Amino acid sequence: MSTPFSIPLTNVEMTEDDVQAVLACLSEGWLTMGPRTQAFEAAFAEWLGAERAVAVGSGTAALHLALLAAGVGPGDEVIVPAFTFVATAAAARYCGAEAILADVRDPLEPTLDILDVASRITPRTKAVVAVHFGGYAADMISLRGLCGDRGLALIEDCAQAVGARCADDTPVGLAGDAGCFSFFSKKQLCVGEGGMVVTPHEDWSAKVKSLRSHAMTSVTWDRHRGHAESYDILDIGFNYRMDEPRAALGLSRLPRLDDDLARRRVAVRRYRELLADVPAVELPWTDEDVERASHFAFFALLPDRGTRDAVRDALQADGIQTTWYPSLTQFSEYESHGRRPVSEEVAARHVALPLSSTTTVEQVEFVVERLLAAL
Ligand SMILES: Cc1ncc(COP(=O)(O)O)c(C=O)c1O
């Protein structure tokens, strides 16, 4: 797709096989949740090592349904990081619960701060949502201990982290009570819009499956095949179904995912080599973390917001697209939650540089050269 940038922030590589997979689906005349969705669920579960997976319409829907399956409802509190995309907090609020914003550990490790989480637990707390920001796993070992001790559900927001591993090598999504994935257009495994819930709890999985399609006792595909004439409604459900063309695309792209992540990692290693000794730049996470991460984004931390903004302007003038992620506390809707100093510091200081599975080492070298010139 044409973009005003010579080096865009992300790029989606669509192969001829991907196109043919979608065309084959379109020509067969069944367009919503059906055999391809089932096949994508099975393939994704096998790839991840999960017992089961349930496809839904988005990562946001995955979070919403996982929290409902955890029993979250009105009057409850759900602890989420302040440094995340808003969907994490919104999903808790869709359930009628309050989203409680915890701070992140450090600008160099911007995932949930376990001490801050512990200090925000009240008798109303029902769940904690750990976000694996940028493709780097949160400290699931400590969070599992804390949630286990306090009887809280632990949900993983894996929207940015498909393919990442925790410090003990557990794949993200398998380290808590439920893992929620996104297949949004910019994500490592993208189909446009889509999501997946994995959970070791059979009853949670059944609930997610039911609620994604209006809590109907039969799905349209069953009725299309003449397997069920009528249905009952058992709860207030939603239309959070995945459709067949997206499932076809997911099925086509999934076998390439490990290679795509490896290519992202090569670009990240080169960024880190080139930026390691630059005095004005700090690099979040360690080289070991890099090997376990799945690299949704590459962050460089600059001394302050002014420098960051000036660097972004200079890179934009050079045709290089960058972005940065705000802290939820900076939004009008969330400003009443007060300050979260570390989340706000990382939001102010970082720049996310171009990164996708097609980013070449030459592009990384050009971006760093221009970044150094800007500094
Ligand atoms: C951390 C995080 N959580 C949740 C979501 C929501 O995913 P989706 O856009 O598929 O609804 C996103 C998407 O950007 C995200 O980055």
The ligand as an SDF file (V2000), in Angstrom:
LIG
                    3D

 16 16  0  0  0  0  0  0  0  0999 V2000
   -2.3290   -4.2990   24.5430 C   0  0  0  0  0  0  0  0  0  0  0  0
   -3.5460   -4.4250   23.6740 C   0  0  0  0  0  0  0  0  0  0  0  0
   -4.6680   -4.9640   24.1860 N   0  0  0  0  0  0  0  0  0  0  0  0
   -5.7740   -5.1190   23.4460 C   0  0  0  0  0  0  0  0  0  0  0  0
   -5.8250   -4.7240   22.1330 C   0  0  0  0  0  0  0  0  0  0  0  0
   -7.1010   -4.8670   21.3700 C   0  0  0  0  0  0  0  0  0  0  0  0
   -6.9980   -5.7030   20.2610 O   0  0  0  0  0  0  0  0  0  0  0  0
   -8.0020   -5.5010   19.0080 P   0  0  0  0  0  0  0  0  0  0  0  0
   -7.5620   -4.2720   18.2920 O   0  0  0  0  0  0  0  0  0  0  0  0
   -7.8040   -6.7420   18.2070 O   0  0  0  0  0  0  0  0  0  0  0  0
   -9.3680   -5.3880   19.5580 O   0  0  0  0  0  0  0  0  0  0  0  0
   -4.6920   -4.1560   21.5450 C   0  0  0  0  0  0  0  0  0  0  0  0
   -4.7380   -3.7340   20.1340 C   0  0  0  0  0  0  0  0  0  0  0  0
   -4.0460   -2.8880   19.6810 O   0  0  0  0  0  0  0  0  0  0  0  0
   -3.5140   -3.9930   22.3360 C   0  0  0  0  0  0  0  0  0  0  0  0
   -2.4100   -3.4660   21.8260 O   0  0  0  0  0  0  0  0  0  0  0  0
  1  2  1  0
  2  3  1  0
  2 15  2  0
  3  4  2  0
  4  5  1  0
  5  6  1  0
  5 12  2  0
  6  7  1  0
  7  8  1  0
  8  9  2  0
  8 10  1  0
  8 11  1  0
 12 13  1  0
 12 15  1  0
 13 14  2  0
 15 16  1  0
M  END
$$$$
